[in-house]
Amino acid sequence: MSVSAVRIRGTSGRGRWWRYGRERKLSYDPELLYAGAMFHDLGLGERFRDGGRRFEVDGADEARRFLASWQVPEDRVRRVWTAIALHTTPGVPEFMEPEVALVTAGVEYDVLGIGYENLAEADRAAVVALHPRPGFKNRTLRAFADGTRRKPDTTFGNVKADVLAHYEPGFERGDFVQVVLDSAWPE
């Protein structure tokens, strides 16, 4: 069964979440971590681009459907759903279940380079040999732009607004302060 027709080449397989977990002595379920890694960017795919929801929620819901079809218990499904839904929300997942923390840590390592220096050069080279990164930064940013361009309101309050501001001429990001000041409440 195909999990996804779209995937940013290498990101799901390349992340070394298991090492991060071992170094921090986290006890995690490798199957749940794998499911979170495999589905975390699914919501960027073409079939989700006209919806009104954040891509993270689209991917999390697809993972939920997939896991439920295999009769995975609801608590395990919820951990995968949460890991995917929060993987672009810094500062929160690290305090949650290990699978949630590790999906985010893997994305932060692979995409943002957070903790890059914590993995030995030989280990990085071995991973990249298996999962090369040609043009990774620009391909990743382009995938984010393509996945959110037709639903720009879903970028309010998250880093994808930065992506659209860079790649979409005329994009105007939402302003939280202005939303508060313009709310219907008199004070």
Protein Blocks (a to p, Z undefined) as FASTA:
>chain_A
ZZbfbdcehklmmpcfklmmmmnopacdfklmmmmmmmmmmmmpmklmmmcbdfklmmmm
mmmmmmmmnopafklmmmmmmmmmmmmmghklmmmcfklmmmmmmmmmmmnopoklmpcf
klmmmmmmmmccehklmmmmmmmmmmmmmmmmlmgopaklmmmmmmmghiacddfklmmm
mpmbfZZ
